């Protein structure tokens, strides 16, 4: 498939802001559209209807990405729920299709969007220069996908400690600002790398790779 458009169905506006900032870095010639829902529950409730709409009138060259946080759910079970929605709409997914000619990519953020920020601490420090470089070397933060106690809460505490967001983390603002400085190739989050490598398959030159 010659991908000319990618629509990202995401669970919240902050995730949409991050995607708008980083997706053009790998897909500069592709039209990017984000469709934010109000929560994961809202996305799950409305996903089937949205996908059926795509199945009826999907233009040539469109790919769909469904992206949600894992939170505390079982990753494989959550992914299967999302894939079942896709298959019920009679669309195909990367997991069940041989080759690169599929309709929908399903990806899970482990465990929350802020884990991807921990995975690119240089981007965080460029955005918020007072944040310590040493903060990321704490044992609890070494694996961004294994941070416990609520990733966004941990991220908020680090930024508050260094003088930012005293009134609480403004997620949309942070996503937009950090996204501008993210370098995907250096991100240490495994869930981010899985997401990013799949997006790379949408590039025209990937067809012959």
Backbone as a chain_set.jsonl record, in Angstrom:
{"seq": "XXXXXXXXXXXXXXXXXXXXXXXXXXXXXXXXXXXXXXXXXXXXXXXXXXXXXXXXXXXXXXXXXXXXXXXXXXXXXXXXXXXXXXXXXXXXXXXXXXXXXXXXXXXXXXXXXXXXXXXXXXXXXXXXXXXXXXXXXXXXXXXXXXXXXXXXXXXXXXXXXXXXXXXXXXXXXXXXXXXXXXXXXXXXXXXXXXXXXXXXXXXXXXXXX", "coords": {"N": [[0.842, -1.198, 0.0], [0.562, 2.18, -0.869], [1.173, 4.569, 1.276], [-0.461, 7.505, 2.018], [-1.847, 8.973, 3.846], [-2.238, 9.073, 7.384], [-4.255, 8.242, 10.023], [-4.5, 8.776, 13.401], [-5.951, 7.261, 16.079], [-6.489, 8.135, 19.242], [-6.347, 8.119, 22.864], [-6.544, 10.488, 24.316], [-6.262, 14.118, 24.411], [-3.583, 15.007, 24.96], [-1.95, 12.952, 24.046], [-2.533, 13.125, 21.365], [-1.347, 15.595, 20.769], [1.374, 14.994, 21.133], [1.762, 13.1, 19.089], [1.259, 14.673, 16.824], [3.506, 16.229, 16.927], [5.691, 14.453, 16.649], [5.231, 12.468, 14.645], [5.543, 13.533, 11.962], [8.291, 13.475, 11.791], [9.108, 10.991, 11.006], [7.432, 10.468, 8.927], [7.433, 12.5, 6.76], [6.24, 13.193, 4.315], [3.67, 12.448, 4.465], [0.207, 12.894, 5.117], [-0.873, 13.752, 8.272], [-3.297, 13.013, 10.665], [-4.829, 13.472, 13.781], [-7.083, 11.879, 15.981], [-8.459, 12.562, 18.78], [-9.851, 11.023, 21.694], [-11.884, 11.233, 24.688], [-11.0, 9.698, 26.761], [-9.533, 6.498, 27.592], [-11.624, 4.715, 27.997], [-13.667, 6.002, 26.622], [-12.681, 5.877, 24.011], [-12.642, 3.063, 23.607], [-15.364, 2.559, 23.762], [-16.379, 3.85, 21.509], [-14.931, 2.93, 19.388], [-15.551, 0.758, 17.604], [-17.69, 1.745, 16.033], [-16.415, 3.904, 14.789], [-14.424, 2.579, 13.316], [-15.982, 1.008, 11.606], [-17.029, 3.003, 10.049], [-14.714, 3.843, 8.687], [-14.266, 1.487, 7.258], [-16.375, 1.511, 5.449], [-15.921, 3.791, 3.882], [-13.201, 4.308, 3.327], [-10.528, 6.141, 2.078], [-8.198, 5.535, -0.64], [-4.85, 4.725, 0.249], [-4.912, 5.381, 2.932], [-3.903, 4.786, 6.223], [-4.601, 3.493, 9.482], [-4.006, 4.13, 12.864], [-4.288, 2.821, 16.05], [-3.907, 3.839, 19.261], [-3.254, 3.391, 22.62], [-2.921, 3.814, 26.213], [-1.453, 1.337, 28.326], [-1.867, 1.315, 31.073], [-2.829, -0.291, 33.988], [-3.55, -2.666, 32.904], [-3.563, -5.993, 31.444], [-1.3, -6.367, 28.899], [-1.387, -7.974, 26.544], [-4.022, -8.897, 26.544], [-5.428, -6.489, 26.375], [-4.554, -5.57, 23.884], [-5.664, -7.552, 22.28], [-8.397, -7.069, 22.613], [-8.609, -4.605, 21.281], [-7.8, -5.379, 18.704], [-9.845, -7.151, 18.096], [-11.989, -5.412, 17.749], [-11.159, -4.195, 15.396], [-11.174, -6.333, 13.557], [-13.86, -7.028, 13.617], [-14.901, -4.943, 12.239], [-14.197, -5.617, 9.75], [-11.663, -4.986, 8.849], [-8.086, -5.13, 8.403], [-5.222, -6.056, 10.424], [-1.838, -5.341, 11.452], [-0.817, -7.434, 12.952], [-2.071, -9.709, 12.042], [-1.661, -9.992, 9.379], [0.225, -10.94, 6.597], [3.159, -9.405, 5.487], [3.264, -5.92, 4.45], [0.84, -4.833, 3.771], [-1.722, -3.796, 5.174], [-4.546, -2.598, 7.133], [-4.865, -1.399, 9.723], [-2.91, -0.386, 12.451], [-2.225, -1.471, 15.641], [-1.216, -0.303, 18.74], [0.316, -0.251, 21.999], [0.912, 1.882, 24.695], [3.296, 1.568, 27.164], [3.766, 2.27, 30.549], [2.123, 4.405, 30.552], [1.69, 7.496, 28.699], [3.684, 9.246, 29.615], [5.836, 7.617, 30.133], [7.214, 7.484, 27.759], [8.402, 9.957, 27.72], [10.241, 9.732, 29.803], [11.856, 7.986, 28.476], [13.255, 9.554, 26.676], [15.124, 11.517, 27.936], [16.792, 13.62, 27.368], [15.273, 15.205, 25.68], [13.333, 16.068, 27.478], [14.925, 17.588, 29.237], [15.886, 19.536, 27.529], [13.551, 20.901, 27.04], [12.768, 21.629, 29.614], [14.985, 23.101, 31.264], [15.929, 23.255, 33.924], [15.651, 20.811, 35.061], [17.202, 18.0, 36.495], [19.935, 16.168, 35.115], [20.675, 13.884, 36.363], [18.435, 12.76, 37.443], [17.235, 10.783, 35.903], [18.82, 8.626, 36.255], [18.175, 7.251, 38.471], [17.337, 4.151, 39.972], [14.654, 3.432, 39.795], [13.802, 4.621, 37.463], [15.18, 3.644, 35.333], [14.266, 1.764, 33.469], [11.97, 2.778, 31.344], [9.474, 1.656, 30.765], [8.855, 0.2, 32.952], [8.291, 1.685, 35.152], [6.83, 2.249, 38.242], [3.877, 3.065, 40.182], [2.348, 4.931, 38.898], [2.996, 6.513, 36.038], [2.666, 9.139, 35.036], [2.266, 10.546, 37.376], [4.732, 10.196, 38.651], [6.38, 11.502, 36.837], [5.347, 14.094, 36.988], [6.031, 14.718, 39.651], [8.833, 14.819, 39.511], [9.216, 17.025, 37.796], [7.954, 19.058, 39.272], [9.629, 19.149, 41.493], [11.806, 20.405, 40.42], [10.938, 22.909, 39.895], [8.86, 23.279, 38.052], [5.468, 23.347, 36.857], [3.99, 23.8, 39.252], [1.332, 23.967, 39.974], [0.331, 21.59, 39.103], [0.729, 19.061, 36.598], [0.489, 20.097, 33.303], [-0.772, 18.458, 30.883], [-1.24, 18.55, 28.068], [0.176, 20.809, 27.229], [2.788, 20.022, 27.988], [3.176, 17.735, 26.373], [3.117, 18.827, 23.788], [5.345, 20.566, 23.888], [7.574, 18.934, 24.676], [7.508, 17.037, 22.658], [8.422, 18.414, 20.404], [11.144, 18.348, 20.731], [11.903, 15.721, 20.843], [13.909, 12.95, 19.902], [13.407, 10.305, 18.128], [15.073, 8.063, 17.6], [16.724, 7.728, 19.791], [15.201, 6.979, 21.921], [14.579, 5.137, 24.843], [12.47, 3.609, 25.639], [10.848, 0.587, 25.289], [8.252, 0.133, 24.352], [7.83, 2.48, 22.959], [9.761, 2.207, 20.927], [8.799, -0.022, 19.54], [6.426, 1.013, 18.552], [7.459, 3.095, 16.944], [9.108, 1.806, 15.053], [7.196, 0.38, 13.64], [5.78, 2.489, 12.469], [7.709, 3.359, 10.685], [7.504, 1.535, 8.669], [5.526, 2.518, 7.099], [6.617, 4.291, 5.378], [7.37, 5.148, 1.984], [9.798, 4.066, 0.946], [10.11, 1.817, 2.429], [8.786, -0.255, 1.256], [10.367, -1.58, -0.539], [12.306, -2.616, 1.037]], "CA": [[0.0, 0.0, 0.0], [1.253, 3.463, -0.89], [0.546, 5.332, 2.347], [-0.467, 8.958, 1.832], [-2.488, 9.556, 5.028], [-2.324, 8.231, 8.578], [-5.138, 8.757, 11.066], [-4.188, 8.213, 14.71], [-7.043, 7.273, 17.042], [-5.785, 8.143, 20.523], [-7.299, 8.174, 23.973], [-6.633, 11.778, 24.99], [-5.66, 15.205, 23.646], [-2.127, 15.127, 25.106], [-1.347, 11.983, 23.137], [-2.665, 13.686, 20.02], [-0.334, 16.635, 20.62], [2.682, 14.362, 20.949], [1.797, 12.497, 17.757], [1.377, 15.752, 15.837], [4.878, 16.731, 16.975], [6.749, 13.49, 16.299], [4.967, 11.643, 13.464], [6.168, 14.058, 10.746], [9.736, 13.206, 11.766], [9.331, 9.74, 10.285], [6.546, 10.449, 7.759], [7.344, 13.916, 6.37], [5.44, 13.396, 3.111], [2.359, 11.845, 4.714], [-0.739, 13.747, 5.849], [-1.143, 13.202, 9.598], [-4.468, 13.517, 11.386], [-5.071, 12.812, 15.058], [-8.481, 11.871, 16.43], [-8.409, 12.285, 20.222], [-11.061, 10.755, 22.454], [-11.829, 11.86, 26.004], [-10.369, 8.758, 27.691], [-9.45, 5.151, 27.01], [-12.967, 4.142, 28.014], [-14.405, 6.638, 25.536], [-12.186, 5.291, 22.754], [-13.118, 1.682, 23.49], [-16.808, 2.587, 23.545], [-16.72, 4.382, 20.193], [-13.992, 2.461, 18.37], [-16.191, -0.082, 16.581], [-18.438, 2.601, 15.112], [-15.444, 4.667, 14.001], [-13.765, 1.676, 12.364], [-16.949, 0.643, 10.569], [-17.071, 4.142, 9.137], [-13.543, 3.734, 7.819], [-14.425, 0.339, 6.361], [-17.327, 1.867, 4.399], [-15.531, 4.887, 2.999], [-11.783, 4.61, 3.522], [-9.881, 6.512, 0.814], [-6.95, 4.822, -0.93], [-3.641, 5.279, 0.842], [-5.085, 5.702, 4.345], [-3.645, 3.827, 7.3], [-5.186, 3.87, 10.772], [-3.25, 3.688, 14.036], [-5.012, 2.895, 17.322], [-2.859, 3.938, 20.28], [-3.793, 3.613, 23.963], [-2.074, 3.438, 27.349], [-1.751, 0.065, 28.981], [-2.232, 1.523, 32.475], [-2.536, -1.496, 34.775], [-4.17, -3.813, 32.248], [-2.723, -6.971, 30.772], [-1.023, -5.793, 27.585], [-1.845, -8.856, 25.474], [-5.479, -8.915, 26.537], [-5.884, -5.204, 25.87], [-4.323, -5.531, 22.447], [-6.625, -8.436, 21.628], [-9.678, -6.356, 22.591], [-8.537, -3.623, 20.203], [-7.758, -6.086, 17.425], [-11.176, -7.7, 17.839], [-12.772, -4.312, 17.185], [-10.722, -4.013, 14.004], [-11.626, -7.455, 12.735], [-15.314, -6.95, 13.509], [-15.184, -3.936, 11.209], [-13.705, -6.211, 8.5], [-10.384, -4.397, 8.472], [-6.96, -6.003, 8.732], [-4.213, -5.496, 11.316], [-0.449, -5.758, 11.23], [-0.564, -8.697, 13.648], [-2.71, -10.86, 11.393], [-1.473, -9.887, 7.937], [1.584, -11.15, 6.119], [3.615, -8.282, 4.685], [2.982, -4.555, 4.915], [-0.426, -4.361, 3.211], [-2.784, -3.956, 6.17], [-5.315, -1.366, 7.329], [-4.82, -0.8, 11.059], [-1.83, -0.706, 13.379], [-2.607, -1.355, 17.051], [-0.031, -0.2, 19.591], [0.05, 0.013, 23.401], [1.94, 2.619, 25.439], [3.535, 0.906, 28.462], [2.373, 2.001, 30.882], [1.401, 5.63, 30.205], [2.404, 8.337, 27.752], [4.863, 9.861, 30.229], [6.989, 6.707, 30.066], [7.965, 7.845, 26.564], [9.236, 11.104, 28.081], [11.385, 9.183, 30.543], [12.719, 7.323, 27.5], [14.072, 10.558, 25.987], [15.324, 12.525, 28.975], [17.408, 14.796, 26.757], [14.179, 16.06, 25.199], [12.735, 16.688, 28.662], [15.836, 18.602, 29.77], [15.908, 20.651, 26.584], [12.303, 21.628, 27.239], [12.744, 22.138, 30.984], [16.428, 23.05, 31.534], [16.289, 23.132, 35.339], [15.534, 19.406, 35.473], [18.517, 17.385, 36.647], [20.285, 15.032, 34.263], [20.853, 12.706, 37.215], [17.148, 12.205, 37.859], [16.904, 9.593, 35.116], [19.708, 7.528, 36.627], [17.61, 6.506, 39.593], [16.982, 2.785, 39.615], [13.221, 3.349, 39.489], [13.515, 5.211, 36.166], [16.096, 3.139, 34.305], [13.442, 1.143, 32.432], [10.775, 3.633, 31.296], [8.238, 0.875, 30.701], [8.666, -0.537, 34.204], [8.104, 2.635, 36.246], [5.641, 1.912, 39.017], [3.293, 4.131, 40.981], [1.734, 5.931, 38.035], [4.083, 7.183, 35.326], [2.479, 10.582, 34.949], [2.475, 11.097, 38.703], [6.18, 10.244, 38.891], [6.923, 12.553, 35.976], [4.924, 15.362, 37.568], [6.807, 14.983, 40.866], [10.185, 15.228, 39.114], [9.178, 18.391, 37.281], [7.646, 19.961, 40.387], [10.834, 19.251, 42.326], [12.753, 21.301, 39.761], [10.357, 24.228, 39.718], [7.892, 23.359, 36.954], [4.113, 22.834, 37.054], [3.639, 23.809, 40.668], [-0.105, 23.764, 40.111], [-0.044, 20.312, 38.498], [1.219, 18.845, 35.238], [-0.413, 20.435, 32.204], [-0.355, 17.373, 29.992], [-1.252, 18.947, 26.664], [1.305, 21.72, 27.054], [4.03, 19.252, 28.074], [3.288, 16.879, 25.189], [3.451, 19.66, 22.634], [6.682, 21.12, 24.043], [8.574, 17.865, 24.669], [7.477, 16.398, 21.346], [9.243, 19.163, 19.45], [12.561, 18.067, 20.958], [12.174, 14.286, 20.898], [14.639, 12.281, 18.828], [12.904, 8.94, 18.301], [16.103, 7.032, 17.522], [17.429, 7.557, 21.06], [14.253, 6.681, 22.988], [14.888, 3.852, 25.462], [11.237, 2.878, 25.946], [10.606, -0.493, 24.331], [6.945, 0.315, 23.703], [7.995, 3.536, 21.956], [10.52, 1.696, 19.777], [7.888, -0.881, 18.769], [5.538, 1.94, 17.849], [8.197, 3.861, 15.944], [9.544, 0.92, 13.969], [6.02, 0.084, 12.817], [5.508, 3.666, 11.637], [8.715, 3.42, 9.623], [7.044, 0.672, 7.578], [4.598, 3.275, 6.266], [7.358, 5.14, 4.424], [7.412, 4.531, 0.657], [11.01, 3.29, 0.668], [10.047, 0.55, 3.155], [8.178, -1.293, 0.421], [11.394, -2.36, -1.204], [13.327, -3.015, 2.001]], "C": [[0.881, 1.253, 0.0], [0.567, 4.39, 0.108], [0.668, 6.82, 2.092], [-1.086, 9.693, 3.012], [-2.421, 8.565, 6.174], [-3.225, 8.939, 9.585], [-4.81, 8.022, 12.368], [-5.398, 8.37, 15.613], [-6.417, 7.106, 18.419], [-6.745, 8.464, 21.651], [-7.44, 9.531, 24.632], [-5.924, 12.853, 24.179], [-4.15, 15.322, 23.783], [-1.398, 14.138, 24.205], [-1.426, 12.481, 21.699], [-1.61, 14.752, 19.769], [1.048, 16.04, 20.394], [2.804, 13.767, 19.552], [1.962, 13.564, 16.683], [2.808, 16.291, 15.784], [5.886, 15.744, 16.414], [6.494, 12.713, 15.012], [5.574, 12.208, 12.187], [7.667, 13.814, 10.663], [10.058, 11.906, 11.049], [8.511, 9.677, 8.999], [6.364, 11.868, 7.222], [6.448, 14.187, 5.174], [4.004, 12.902, 3.273], [1.486, 12.823, 5.494], [-1.108, 13.06, 7.157], [-2.395, 13.853, 10.176], [-4.606, 12.753, 12.693], [-6.538, 12.958, 15.432], [-8.468, 11.54, 17.918], [-9.794, 12.005, 20.798], [-10.894, 11.374, 23.84], [-11.142, 10.995, 27.052], [-10.232, 7.425, 26.97], [-10.841, 4.522, 26.942], [-13.818, 4.714, 26.878], [-13.975, 6.067, 24.191], [-12.734, 3.875, 22.557], [-14.612, 1.629, 23.187], [-17.165, 2.939, 22.109], [-15.901, 3.785, 19.054], [-14.67, 1.668, 17.261], [-16.93, 0.764, 15.549], [-17.492, 3.383, 14.209], [-14.794, 3.786, 12.943], [-14.717, 1.22, 11.259], [-17.103, 1.775, 9.558], [-15.889, 4.142, 8.18], [-13.718, 2.605, 6.807], [-15.368, 0.667, 5.201], [-16.754, 2.87, 3.4], [-14.065, 5.289, 3.18], [-11.14, 4.959, 2.194], [-8.6, 5.711, 0.593], [-5.771, 5.522, -0.258], [-3.739, 5.612, 2.312], [-4.718, 4.52, 5.231], [-4.237, 4.395, 8.588], [-4.305, 3.309, 11.877], [-4.124, 3.877, 15.264], [-3.962, 2.807, 18.428], [-3.487, 4.264, 21.629], [-2.737, 3.266, 25.008], [-2.458, 2.057, 27.849], [-2.356, 0.29, 30.353], [-1.89, 0.245, 33.24], [-3.105, -2.756, 34.134], [-3.13, -4.786, 31.698], [-2.554, -6.534, 29.321], [-1.586, -6.658, 26.454], [-3.365, -8.89, 25.39], [-6.042, -7.606, 25.987], [-5.694, -5.119, 24.361], [-5.326, -6.404, 21.708], [-8.006, -7.787, 21.561], [-9.703, -5.367, 21.435], [-8.546, -4.302, 18.834], [-9.114, -6.69, 17.088], [-12.1, -6.631, 17.253], [-12.442, -4.115, 15.709], [-11.294, -5.105, 13.115], [-13.142, -7.465, 12.567], [-15.739, -5.933, 12.455], [-14.715, -4.396, 9.821], [-12.514, -5.439, 7.925], [-9.269, -5.33, 8.926], [-5.962, -5.278, 9.631], [-2.829, -6.035, 10.968], [-0.192, -7.139, 11.825], [-1.079, -9.908, 12.905], [-2.535, -10.854, 9.883], [-0.015, -10.109, 7.583], [1.988, -9.993, 5.216], [3.125, -6.961, 5.232], [1.637, -4.029, 4.45], [-1.566, -4.652, 4.191], [-3.406, -2.588, 6.433], [-4.991, -0.64, 8.627], [-3.619, -1.314, 11.846], [-2.329, -0.461, 14.792], [-1.341, -1.329, 17.892], [-0.458, 0.233, 20.999], [1.226, 0.79, 23.986], [2.076, 1.974, 26.813], [4.324, 1.869, 29.355], [1.494, 3.203, 30.587], [2.288, 6.49, 29.311], [3.698, 8.903, 28.332], [6.058, 8.929, 30.267], [7.833, 7.0, 28.83], [8.824, 9.083, 26.806], [10.456, 10.637, 28.877], [12.371, 8.505, 29.589], [13.587, 8.264, 26.694], [14.276, 11.731, 26.939], [16.007, 13.771, 28.432], [16.346, 15.759, 26.236], [13.507, 16.78, 26.358], [13.612, 17.822, 29.166], [15.999, 19.786, 28.812], [14.68, 21.531, 26.767], [12.269, 22.326, 28.597], [14.169, 22.097, 31.545], [16.811, 22.896, 33.004], [16.212, 21.689, 35.843], [16.918, 18.763, 35.47], [18.725, 16.23, 35.661], [20.371, 13.76, 35.076], [19.538, 12.04, 37.585], [16.853, 10.891, 37.16], [17.757, 8.392, 35.495], [19.233, 6.775, 37.863], [17.145, 5.136, 39.127], [15.53, 2.674, 39.164], [12.895, 3.83, 38.085], [14.325, 4.602, 35.029], [15.368, 2.441, 33.16], [12.139, 1.931, 32.357], [9.464, 2.863, 31.322], [7.942, 0.124, 31.996], [8.492, 0.39, 35.401], [6.781, 2.348, 36.942], [5.116, 3.143, 39.77], [2.65, 5.228, 40.172], [2.79, 6.76, 37.338], [3.889, 8.688, 35.286], [2.657, 11.237, 36.302], [3.967, 11.207, 39.028], [6.821, 11.366, 38.077], [6.57, 13.934, 36.547], [5.76, 15.711, 38.797], [8.221, 15.449, 40.531], [10.179, 16.677, 38.64], [8.859, 19.401, 38.377], [8.879, 20.2, 41.254], [11.818, 20.261, 41.75], [12.111, 22.622, 39.339], [9.359, 24.392, 38.593], [6.546, 22.786, 37.387], [3.741, 22.737, 38.537], [2.161, 23.573, 40.912], [-0.595, 22.453, 39.525], [0.382, 20.236, 37.041], [0.146, 19.202, 34.218], [-0.024, 19.539, 31.029], [-0.275, 17.792, 28.528], [-0.063, 19.849, 26.365], [2.622, 20.952, 27.046], [4.229, 18.388, 26.834], [3.718, 17.67, 23.971], [4.906, 20.128, 22.707], [7.764, 20.042, 23.965], [8.649, 17.219, 23.299], [8.345, 17.094, 20.323], [10.716, 18.792, 19.555], [12.898, 16.572, 20.975], [12.924, 13.816, 19.661], [14.308, 10.8, 18.937], [13.985, 7.861, 18.322], [16.81, 6.786, 18.852], [16.495, 7.146, 22.195], [14.488, 5.275, 23.524], [13.652, 3.059, 25.87], [10.984, 1.825, 24.874], [9.278, -0.297, 23.625], [7.016, 1.439, 22.681], [8.716, 2.991, 20.732], [9.656, 0.781, 18.915], [6.923, -0.035, 17.947], [6.272, 2.61, 16.69], [8.633, 3.006, 14.769], [8.374, 0.541, 13.072], [5.665, 1.27, 11.93], [6.482, 3.759, 10.471], [8.307, 2.569, 8.423], [6.081, 1.399, 6.647], [5.322, 4.12, 5.225], [7.465, 4.429, 3.082], [8.636, 3.664, 0.416], [11.01, 1.955, 1.395], [9.521, -0.584, 2.304], [9.22, -2.158, -0.241], [12.451, -2.865, -0.286], [13.252, -4.494, 2.325]], "O": [[1.827, 1.359, 0.78], [-0.498, 4.934, -0.18], [1.775, 7.343, 1.962], [-0.881, 10.897, 3.171], [-2.533, 7.357, 5.965], [-2.984, 10.09, 9.95], [-4.841, 6.792, 12.419], [-5.827, 9.491, 15.886], [-5.872, 6.047, 18.728], [-7.823, 9.013, 21.425], [-8.355, 9.73, 25.431], [-5.073, 12.539, 23.347], [-3.482, 15.699, 22.82], [-0.341, 14.457, 23.661], [-0.5, 12.284, 20.912], [-1.038, 14.814, 18.681], [1.807, 16.527, 19.557], [3.839, 13.916, 18.903], [2.724, 13.377, 15.735], [3.269, 16.749, 14.739], [6.847, 16.154, 15.764], [7.451, 12.328, 14.341], [6.084, 11.433, 11.379], [8.256, 13.931, 9.589], [11.166, 11.737, 10.539], [8.848, 8.926, 8.084], [5.247, 12.387, 7.23], [5.943, 15.299, 5.026], [3.219, 12.937, 2.326], [1.957, 13.496, 6.411], [-1.594, 11.929, 7.157], [-2.535, 15.076, 10.176], [-4.511, 11.526, 12.712], [-7.151, 14.006, 15.231], [-8.465, 10.366, 18.287], [-10.776, 12.657, 20.442], [-9.86, 11.977, 24.127], [-10.745, 11.49, 28.107], [-10.752, 7.248, 25.868], [-11.193, 3.879, 25.954], [-14.593, 3.992, 26.251], [-14.814, 5.804, 23.329], [-13.226, 3.532, 21.482], [-15.071, 0.76, 22.445], [-18.123, 2.406, 21.55], [-16.143, 4.092, 17.887], [-14.384, 1.893, 16.085], [-16.814, 0.534, 14.345], [-17.733, 3.51, 13.009], [-14.634, 4.206, 11.797], [-14.307, 1.064, 10.109], [-17.284, 1.537, 8.364], [-16.052, 4.412, 6.991], [-13.361, 2.751, 5.638], [-15.185, 0.162, 4.094], [-17.064, 2.81, 2.211], [-13.737, 6.476, 3.185], [-11.194, 4.157, 1.262], [-7.985, 5.256, 1.557], [-5.707, 6.751, -0.205], [-2.764, 6.078, 2.902], [-5.17, 3.396, 5.01], [-4.355, 5.609, 8.757], [-3.905, 2.145, 11.83], [-4.645, 4.967, 15.497], [-3.223, 1.827, 18.52], [-4.167, 5.28, 21.775], [-1.79, 2.529, 24.736], [-3.622, 1.658, 27.804], [-3.252, -0.446, 30.766], [-0.766, -0.247, 33.141], [-3.134, -3.809, 34.77], [-1.965, -4.433, 31.514], [-3.535, -6.353, 28.6], [-2.189, -6.138, 25.515], [-3.932, -8.908, 24.298], [-7.011, -7.61, 25.229], [-6.578, -4.649, 23.646], [-5.789, -6.04, 20.627], [-8.711, -7.936, 20.563], [-10.684, -5.289, 20.695], [-9.224, -3.844, 17.914], [-9.495, -6.738, 15.918], [-12.901, -6.918, 16.363], [-13.328, -3.896, 14.883], [-11.836, -4.826, 12.045], [-13.656, -7.857, 11.519], [-16.808, -6.054, 11.856], [-14.824, -3.656, 8.844], [-12.376, -5.264, 6.715], [-9.494, -6.22, 9.746], [-5.864, -4.051, 9.608], [-2.686, -7.047, 10.283], [0.569, -7.926, 11.262], [-0.586, -11.018, 13.106], [-3.187, -11.626, 9.179], [0.877, -9.529, 8.203], [1.258, -9.636, 4.292], [2.626, -6.894, 6.356], [1.318, -2.87, 4.714], [-2.284, -5.642, 4.043], [-2.875, -1.558, 6.017], [-4.855, 0.584, 8.642], [-3.354, -2.516, 11.896], [-2.802, 0.631, 15.108], [-0.493, -2.215, 17.78], [-1.431, 0.964, 21.18], [2.384, 0.415, 23.804], [1.094, 1.847, 27.544], [5.433, 2.261, 28.992], [0.286, 3.069, 30.394], [3.487, 6.242, 29.183], [4.696, 9.025, 27.622], [7.19, 9.391, 30.417], [9.046, 6.787, 28.849], [9.864, 9.246, 26.167], [11.572, 11.102, 28.642], [13.571, 8.455, 29.858], [14.563, 7.827, 26.084], [13.683, 12.797, 26.773], [15.826, 14.862, 28.972], [16.496, 16.976, 26.337], [13.151, 17.954, 26.247], [13.11, 18.899, 29.488], [16.226, 20.913, 29.252], [14.759, 22.754, 26.661], [11.805, 23.46, 28.716], [14.523, 21.143, 32.237], [17.918, 22.447, 33.3], [16.67, 21.394, 36.947], [17.705, 18.967, 34.546], [17.823, 15.431, 35.411], [20.165, 12.669, 34.544], [19.525, 10.88, 37.997], [16.282, 9.982, 37.762], [17.455, 7.265, 35.104], [19.831, 5.772, 38.251], [16.624, 4.986, 38.022], [15.215, 1.908, 38.253], [11.836, 3.499, 37.552], [14.17, 5.006, 33.877], [15.801, 2.516, 32.01], [11.28, 1.77, 33.224], [8.46, 3.354, 31.839], [6.896, -0.514, 32.121], [8.539, -0.064, 36.544], [5.742, 2.221, 36.295], [5.833, 4.126, 39.961], [2.424, 6.329, 40.674], [3.418, 7.617, 37.96], [4.844, 9.439, 35.481], [3.145, 12.364, 36.383], [4.408, 12.197, 39.612], [7.692, 12.086, 38.567], [7.412, 14.831, 36.578], [6.155, 16.863, 38.972], [8.752, 16.354, 41.175], [11.037, 17.466, 39.035], [9.437, 20.487, 38.403], [9.133, 21.322, 41.692], [12.572, 20.896, 42.488], [12.669, 23.361, 38.528], [9.037, 25.517, 38.211], [6.49, 21.852, 38.187], [3.241, 21.712, 39.0], [1.781, 23.034, 41.952], [-1.802, 22.219, 39.454], [0.391, 21.246, 36.337], [-0.967, 18.676, 34.262], [0.917, 19.824, 30.288], [0.667, 17.421, 27.828], [0.623, 19.667, 25.359], [3.479, 21.198, 26.198], [5.337, 18.317, 26.302], [4.583, 17.235, 23.211], [5.62, 20.092, 21.705], [8.762, 20.217, 23.264], [9.736, 16.887, 22.828], [8.942, 16.443, 19.466], [11.458, 18.908, 18.579], [14.065, 16.206, 21.109], [12.626, 14.218, 18.536], [14.888, 10.106, 19.772], [13.825, 6.845, 18.999], [17.435, 5.739, 19.028], [16.949, 6.98, 23.327], [14.585, 4.324, 22.748], [13.774, 1.951, 26.393], [10.915, 2.144, 23.686], [9.18, -0.534, 22.421], [6.347, 1.379, 21.649], [8.319, 3.286, 19.605], [9.766, 0.803, 17.689], [6.645, -0.34, 16.787], [5.749, 2.677, 15.577], [8.538, 3.431, 13.618], [8.549, 0.396, 11.862], [5.291, 1.088, 10.771], [6.107, 4.196, 9.383], [8.713, 2.845, 7.294], [5.844, 0.948, 5.526], [4.697, 4.614, 4.286], [7.636, 3.211, 3.051], [8.537, 2.631, -0.247], [11.784, 1.06, 1.058], [9.78, -1.752, 2.594], [8.987, -3.343, -0.482], [13.413, -3.484, -0.738], [14.046, -4.992, 3.123]]}, "num_chains": 1, "name": "protein.A"}
